[in-house]
Amino acid sequence: MARLKQIESFVAVSTKGSLTAAAIADGVAPAVIGRRVDALEERLGVKLLVRTTRRITLTHEGSAFLEDCQRLLADLANAEASVSAGGVKASGHLRITAPAGFGRRHVAPLVPAFVAQHPDVSLSLNLSDRVVDIVNEGFDCAVRVGDLPDSSLVSVRLADNRRLCVATPAYLQRAGTPATPADLMRHQCLTLSSDASQTRGWAFSTEGEVVHLRPSGRLDCSDGQVLHDWCLRGLGLAWRSTWEVEQDVAAGRLQVVLESFAAPPNGIYAVFPQRKHLPLRVRLWIDFLKHTYGDAEYWRNRESTAQARET
């Protein structure tokens, strides 16, 4: 307990800038805070703070130690909250982003249930098909579908995602059915524009290896829903996720081609800047998504809902 008090006092002095401010926050005399910090420095054998009559500054060792202490205290607070008698208590504002089409169908509908479970959390949802820079744009978490580029971001796989190459029967009757992925180069392909999130092209499996093609056509768009709509109008072939086109395939509006060349499933991921200092509200949001998407019944229910809306 004494060690924890020393660490808490050191963090309070470092962040508040004075013994007096730290003492007021803890409800003790400044001398008590000073003795705790002195005891911590003596135990560690290093100087953490340089104290003068006018200001307190961190030494090089103190700056490094402060980061570790803040992480330690945050982890302890999260652990205590997770098992507290009143249940998990998350609070604060959560900023999340997701691809537009997937976000409308499978993220936005989940938000009301999440905030109902955590009434002290407010939430902003951004839907965009561009790759949002979550660090520089201030987002806590992104939901991403497909292959992830190499980065320093941390990712958690939430569910599998499979892509299908589809077209209307009318288009295939008019333009022919591609027999191999190479045949796509002779077709009108509806592709995401270069500023969208699909950066590696369409993936197919040939001779046990996954290859990526960049087919072209007269039309491209940064919005996946528009590509879906164009495909339904018979304007070309599209490479879309099962969650988006499965109902159209079942109803005969779209036909799957090149199915024998289908690549292994990629994933649906939660992506966030780092594991250290992860706020409780972010961790609970990720757990909520993982629990929901990991339940096969969720996807069956979504399909049933989509079918009901069409009838």
C-alpha positions in Angstrom: 0.0 0.0 0.0 2.9 2.4 0.8 4.4 1.8 -2.6 1.1 2.5 -4.3 0.6 5.8 -2.4 4.2 6.8 -3.3 3.5 6.2 -7.0 0.1 8.0 -6.8 1.7 11.0 -5.1 4.5 11.1 -7.7 2.0 11.1 -10.6 -0.1 13.8 -8.9 2.8 16.1 -8.3 4.1 15.6 -11.8 0.8 16.2 -13.5 -0.5 19.0 -11.2 2.9 20.8 -11.0 3.1 21.3 -7.2 3.1 19.6 -3.9 0.3 21.8 -2.7 -2.1 20.9 -5.6 -1.4 17.2 -5.2 -2.0 17.5 -1.5 -5.3 19.3 -1.9 -6.5 16.6 -4.4 -5.5 13.8 -1.9 -6.8 15.6 1.2 -3.5 15.6 3.1 -0.8 18.1 4.0 1.9 19.0 1.4 4.5 17.6 3.7 2.9 14.2 3.5 3.1 14.3 -0.3 6.8 15.4 -0.1 7.7 12.5 2.3 6.1 10.0 -0.1 8.0 11.3 -3.1 11.3 11.3 -1.0 10.7 7.7 0.0 10.0 6.7 -3.6 13.3 8.3 -4.8 15.2 6.8 -2.0 13.8 3.3 -2.7 14.6 3.6 -6.4 17.9 5.2 -5.9 17.3 7.9 -8.6 16.1 11.5 -8.6 12.7 11.8 -10.2 11.9 15.5 -9.5 13.8 18.7 -9.3 12.1 20.9 -6.7 12.7 24.6 -6.2 10.7 27.2 -4.4 9.2 28.3 -7.7 8.6 25.1 -9.7 8.9 21.3 -10.0 10.3 19.7 -13.1 10.9 16.1 -14.0 14.3 14.6 -14.5 15.0 12.4 -17.6 14.4 9.3 -15.4 11.3 10.9 -13.9 9.8 11.5 -17.3 10.3 7.8 -18.3 9.0 6.5 -15.0 5.9 8.8 -15.1 4.7 7.1 -18.3 5.0 3.6 -16.7 3.3 4.8 -13.5 0.4 6.3 -15.4 -0.1 3.1 -17.4 0.0 1.1 -14.1 -2.6 3.2 -12.4 -4.9 3.2 -15.5 -4.6 -0.6 -15.7 -5.4 -0.9 -12.0 -8.4 1.4 -12.3 -9.7 -0.7 -15.3 -9.2 -3.9 -13.4 -11.1 -2.6 -10.3 -13.9 -1.3 -12.5 -14.3 -4.6 -14.2 -15.1 -6.5 -11.0 -16.7 -3.8 -9.0 -20.0 -4.6 -7.3 -21.9 -2.1 -9.4 -20.5 -3.6 -12.7 -18.4 -1.9 -15.3 -18.5 1.9 -15.2 -17.4 3.5 -18.4 -17.6 7.2 -19.1 -16.5 9.9 -21.5 -16.8 10.4 -25.2 -16.1 7.7 -27.7 -15.2 8.6 -31.3 -15.4 5.7 -33.8 -15.3 5.3 -37.6 -16.3 2.6 -40.0 -16.7 2.0 -43.8 -19.9 3.7 -45.0 -21.8 0.6 -46.2 -20.8 -1.8 -43.4 -21.2 1.0 -40.9 -24.8 1.7 -41.9 -25.8 -2.0 -41.7 -23.6 -3.4 -38.9 -22.2 -0.6 -36.7 -24.8 2.1 -36.5 -27.6 -0.3 -35.4 -25.5 -1.5 -32.5 -24.8 1.9 -31.1 -28.2 2.4 -29.2 -27.7 -0.9 -27.3 -24.1 0.0 -26.4 -24.9 3.5 -25.0 -28.0 2.0 -23.2 -25.6 -0.4 -21.4 -23.2 2.5 -20.6 -25.3 5.7 -19.9 -22.2 7.7 -19.0 -20.7 7.2 -22.5 -21.4 9.5 -25.4 -20.5 8.4 -28.9 -19.8 10.0 -32.3 -19.9 7.7 -35.4 -18.1 8.6 -38.6 -18.9 6.7 -41.8 -16.4 6.9 -44.6 -14.9 4.6 -47.3 -11.6 6.4 -47.1 -8.8 5.1 -44.8 -9.3 7.4 -41.8 -6.1 8.4 -40.0 -7.5 7.6 -36.5 -4.4 8.9 -34.7 -4.1 12.3 -36.3 -7.9 12.8 -36.7 -8.6 11.9 -33.0 -10.6 8.7 -33.3 -10.5 6.1 -30.5 -11.3 3.1 -32.7 -12.0 2.1 -36.3 -13.9 -0.8 -37.7 -12.2 -2.0 -40.9 -13.2 -4.7 -43.4 -10.6 -6.6 -45.5 -6.9 -6.9 -45.5 -5.1 -4.5 -43.2 -2.0 -2.6 -44.3 1.1 -2.9 -42.2 1.1 -0.2 -39.6 1.8 0.5 -35.9 -1.9 0.3 -35.1 -3.3 -2.5 -33.0 -6.0 -4.7 -34.5 -8.5 -7.3 -33.1 -10.2 -9.7 -35.5 -13.9 -9.5 -34.9 -15.3 -11.9 -37.6 -14.5 -13.4 -41.0 -15.4 -11.6 -44.2 -15.7 -13.2 -47.7 -15.7 -11.4 -51.0 -17.7 -12.4 -54.1 -17.3 -11.4 -57.7 -20.9 -10.6 -58.9 -22.9 -9.3 -61.8 -26.5 -9.3 -63.0 -27.6 -12.1 -65.3 -28.4 -9.5 -67.9 -24.8 -8.2 -67.9 -23.3 -11.7 -68.1 -25.6 -12.6 -71.0 -24.5 -9.5 -72.8 -20.8 -9.5 -72.0 -20.1 -13.1 -71.3 -19.1 -14.9 -68.1 -15.4 -14.7 -67.1 -13.8 -18.1 -66.8 -10.6 -17.0 -65.1 -9.6 -13.9 -63.1 -7.5 -12.9 -66.2 -10.7 -12.5 -68.2 -11.7 -9.6 -66.0 -9.4 -7.4 -68.0 -11.9 -7.7 -70.9 -14.9 -6.7 -68.8 -16.4 -3.5 -67.3 -15.4 -3.7 -63.7 -16.8 -1.4 -61.1 -14.0 -0.5 -58.7 -13.4 1.7 -55.7 -11.5 4.8 -56.6 -7.9 5.3 -55.5 -8.8 7.4 -52.4 -11.0 4.6 -51.0 -9.9 1.8 -48.6 -9.6 -1.0 -51.1 -6.0 -0.5 -52.0 -4.7 -3.9 -53.0 -7.2 -4.8 -55.7 -9.5 -7.8 -56.1 -8.1 -11.0 -54.5 -8.4 -14.5 -56.1 -6.8 -17.9 -55.3 -4.9 -19.5 -58.1 -2.8 -22.7 -57.7 -2.9 -22.3 -54.0 -1.7 -18.7 -54.0 -3.6 -15.5 -53.4 -3.1 -13.0 -56.2 -4.4 -9.4 -56.4 -5.7 -7.9 -59.6 -6.5 -4.3 -60.4 -9.3 -4.6 -63.1 -10.6 -1.4 -64.7 -13.7 -0.1 -66.3 -15.4 3.1 -67.3 -16.8 3.7 -63.8 -15.3 3.9 -60.3 -16.5 5.4 -57.1 -15.3 6.0 -53.5 -18.6 4.8 -52.1 -19.2 1.0 -52.0 -22.9 1.3 -51.9 -22.9 3.2 -55.2 -20.8 0.4 -56.8 -23.4 -2.1 -55.5 -26.3 0.0 -57.0 -24.4 0.2 -60.4 -23.8 -3.5 -60.4 -27.6 -4.1 -59.8 -28.3 -1.9 -62.8 -26.1 -4.2 -65.0 -23.3 -1.8 -65.6 -20.5 -4.3 -64.9 -18.9 -6.7 -62.5 -18.3 -5.8 -58.8 -16.2 -7.4 -56.1 -18.3 -7.1 -52.9 -18.6 -8.6 -49.5 -21.1 -11.3 -48.7 -22.8 -9.2 -46.0 -23.6 -6.7 -48.8 -24.7 -8.9 -51.8 -25.8 -12.2 -50.2 -29.5 -11.3 -50.4 -29.3 -10.2 -54.0 -27.6 -13.5 -54.9 -30.2 -15.5 -53.1 -33.0 -13.6 -54.9 -31.3 -14.0 -58.3 -30.7 -10.3 -58.9 -26.9 -11.0 -58.9 -24.9 -14.0 -59.9 -21.6 -15.1 -58.5 -18.8 -15.7 -61.0 -15.2 -17.1 -60.5 -16.4 -18.8 -57.3 -13.8 -21.6 -57.8 -11.1 -18.9 -57.6 -12.4 -17.4 -54.4 -9.7 -16.3 -52.0 -9.7 -17.3 -48.3 -11.8 -15.0 -46.1 -10.2 -11.9 -44.8 -11.4 -10.2 -41.7 -13.6 -7.6 -40.0 -11.3 -5.8 -37.5 -11.4 -3.3 -34.7 -8.3 -1.1 -35.1 -7.0 1.3 -32.4 -3.8 3.3 -31.8 -2.3 1.3 -28.9 -3.0 -1.1 -26.1 -1.4 1.0 -23.4 -3.7 3.5 -21.7 -6.7 2.1 -23.6 -9.8 3.8 -22.0 -12.3 1.5 -20.5 -15.0 2.8 -22.9 -12.9 1.8 -25.9 -12.2 -1.7 -24.5 -15.8 -2.3 -23.8 -16.8 -1.1 -27.3 -14.4 -3.6 -28.8 -15.6 -6.4 -26.6 -19.2 -5.5 -27.5 -18.4 -5.8 -31.2 -16.5 -9.0 -30.8 -19.3 -10.6 -28.8 -21.9 -9.5 -31.3 -20.1 -10.4 -34.6 -18.8 -13.6 -33.1 -22.4 -14.9 -32.7 -23.6 -16.7 -35.8 -27.2 -16.0 -34.8 -26.5 -12.3 -35.3 -25.7 -12.7 -39.0 -28.7 -15.0 -39.5 -31.0 -12.5 -37.8 -29.6 -9.7 -40.0 -30.3 -11.8 -43.1 -33.9 -12.4 -41.9 -34.4 -8.7 -41.3 -33.1 -7.9 -44.8 -35.5 -10.5 -46.3 -38.4 -9.1 -44.4 -37.8 -5.6 -45.7 -37.8 -6.8 -49.3 -41.2 -8.6 -49.0 
